[in-house]
Amino acid sequence: MTKLMEKLGDRYLNEHEVARITGRSVYTLRNDRSLHRGFPYVKISGSVRYSLRDVMDWIEARKVVPHEGLRR
């Protein structure tokens, strides 16, 4: 876990914030929820919220690190 994540703790984001961070559209986030896929989320009084930690973990899981030895 990064120092930034430790400082932010368990912050929750709305779908517009998640769309901006991930580059996915709000429509895609809504569609994923209806199909029971995508990010885990919570509903609080009808409002959908995503854990910043879950979003950052999703981003980190998609990191591509090129291998030094394969350069020409």
C-alpha positions in Angstrom: 0.0 0.0 0.0 1.3 3.4 -0.9 1.8 6.3 1.6 -1.0 8.2 -0.3 -3.4 5.3 0.3 -2.5 5.2 4.0 -3.3 8.9 4.3 -6.6 8.6 2.4 -7.8 5.6 4.3 -11.2 4.2 3.4 -12.4 7.1 1.2 -15.4 6.4 -1.1 -16.0 7.9 -4.5 -19.1 8.5 -6.6 -19.4 7.1 -10.1 -18.3 10.4 -11.7 -15.1 10.5 -9.8 -14.4 6.8 -10.6 -15.1 7.5 -14.3 -12.7 10.4 -14.3 -9.9 8.4 -12.5 -10.3 5.3 -14.6 -11.2 6.7 -18.0 -14.3 4.5 -18.1 -17.7 6.2 -18.8 -20.4 6.5 -16.1 -22.6 4.5 -18.5 -20.0 1.6 -18.4 -19.9 1.7 -14.6 -23.7 1.6 -14.5 -23.9 -1.2 -17.0 -21.2 -3.2 -15.1 -23.3 -2.9 -11.9 -26.4 -4.1 -13.6 -24.5 -7.1 -15.0 -22.9 -7.8 -11.6 -19.4 -7.2 -12.8 -16.8 -4.5 -12.4 -15.8 -2.8 -9.2 -17.3 -3.7 -5.9 -19.6 -0.9 -4.6 -21.9 0.0 -1.8 -25.3 1.7 -1.8 -26.0 4.2 0.8 -29.5 5.7 0.8 -29.7 5.0 -2.9 -26.3 6.5 -3.7 -23.6 4.3 -5.2 -20.1 4.6 -3.8 -16.8 2.9 -4.7 -13.9 2.4 -2.4 -10.9 4.3 -3.5 -8.8 1.4 -2.4 -10.7 -1.0 -4.7 -10.3 1.4 -7.7 -6.6 1.8 -7.1 -6.1 -1.9 -6.7 -7.9 -2.4 -10.0 -5.6 0.1 -11.7 -2.4 -1.5 -10.2 -3.6 -5.0 -11.3 -3.5 -3.7 -14.9 0.0 -2.3 -14.8 2.3 -3.4 -17.6 6.0 -3.4 -16.9 8.2 -3.9 -20.0 11.1 -6.3 -19.7 14.5 -4.7 -20.1 16.0 -7.7 -21.9 13.5 -7.6 -24.8 14.6 -4.2 -26.2 16.3 -4.1 -29.5 
